[in-house]
Amino acid sequence: MHEILFWIIIGILVVDFIFEKYLSYLNTTTMSDTIPEEVKGIYDEEKYKKQQAYQRENHRFGILTSSFSMVLTLAMFLFYGFALVDGWAWSFTGNAILAALIFFGIIMFASDIINIPFEIYDTFKIEEKYGFNKTTPKTFVFDKIKGWLVSALIGGGLLALIIFIYQLTGSMFWIYAWLVVSAFSIFMAMFYSNLIVPLFNKQTPLEEGELRDAISAFAQKVGFKLDNIFVIDGSKRSTKANAYFTGLGAKKRIVLYDTLINDLNTEELVAVLAHEIGHNKKKHVVQGLLIGLVQTAIVLFVFGLLIDSPVLSAALGVEEPNFHIGMVAFGVLYTPISFFTGIFMNILSRKNEYQADRFAAENYKPEALASALKKLSINNLSNLTPHKTFVFFHYSHPTLLQRLAFLKSFEK
């Protein structure tokens, strides 16, 4: 039985990889050396050629990195690499929690080290070539070190707690683990921007002036209490711009990249923030959190049923079932389910984006939001003509052209 399960795992990995490469190929079929009619007036000829070159280079690089990752993953399964690392972990300790931490620590650290050359090439070659990169080697190194420490402390701590709960509760494990994960998710939703972001970026309150007055006036107009407007130093790493809404209740805040402030005028910035406020007004943040908690409950319930299965462990070459080997096997077996839940979440997300756009259009200026979206797409060299199949499976937002057509219906 474990041999059948082993080949099912291999089959899932291979099918998933081939399907993703097929979607990526489809996206290349919409590339063109001549500017399409539908994007004229957004991209000029020179900028469009640069965008196409950027897309092609990222596509080729993506094929290389994903293929390399796939080869390593298959090797770990085919040559029982996970069983080898599991043996190393148990050679250091007889404690299940420490063994799991050592096991995942070795795998994740080794994986990250192996991928560093690709990250360096992407950051300092591709992003640099197209004028995006602002990351210095020092920032890159410190980001890595801080990322490892945060992952070890938070990820390792949460994993240790979950295994401890499993040891105490047995068959009721999934309920208690879900309560812990839910509390952690809510805590991070509220305090992530206060606790984690400052480790990597500076956030400063938006200074008094025309922009803050315009944002405050709009927030007051739509009955949205907004005391926390912050600017983040995104230009420390890239010229690409963004804005996001974070937090719950009194901890909610809007964060603007300094690059966004440099790229857009006041009306366009207020329109972008109107869109973000729309997400909050429509309860999208809470909705996403609740759906995530339901999905987590389902995952933990199913995992709780299979965690002690000797068949799962044997499929990876380990005779004695244990928590961390069960997690690896289950993670792959759950891929088909996560594939379909991913489709559902993308459909819901695109629907929510339209609702946020509608809120901004009805309560502010649709033409200002349209102008902001155009500028952001041009400055970020975004693909304006992705293949519709790729959009269906991977886009959490409608395409720019779809959003512009939607906003146009609100213009007077």
Protein Blocks (a to p, Z undefined) as FASTA:
>chain_A
ZZmmmmmmmmmmmmmmmmmmmmmmmmmmmgcfbdcfklgokacfklmmmmmmmmmmmmmm
mmmmmmmmmmmmmmmmmnommmmmmmmmmmmpccfklmmmmmmmmmmmmmmmmmmmmmmm
mmmmmmmmnomaccdfklmmmmmmmmmmmmmmmmmmmmmmmmmmmmmnommmmmmmmmmm
mmmmmmmmmmmmmmmmmmmmccddddedjklmmmmmmmmmnopacfbdcdddfklmombd
cdddedehjlpccdddfklmmmpcfklmmmmmmmmmmmmmnommmmmmmmmmmmmmmmmm
mmmmmmmpmklmmmnopabgcfklmmmmmmmmmmmmmmmmmmmmmmmmmmmmmmmmmmmm
mmmcfklmmmmmmmmmmmnopafbbcfklmmmmmmbdcfklmmmmmmmmpZZ
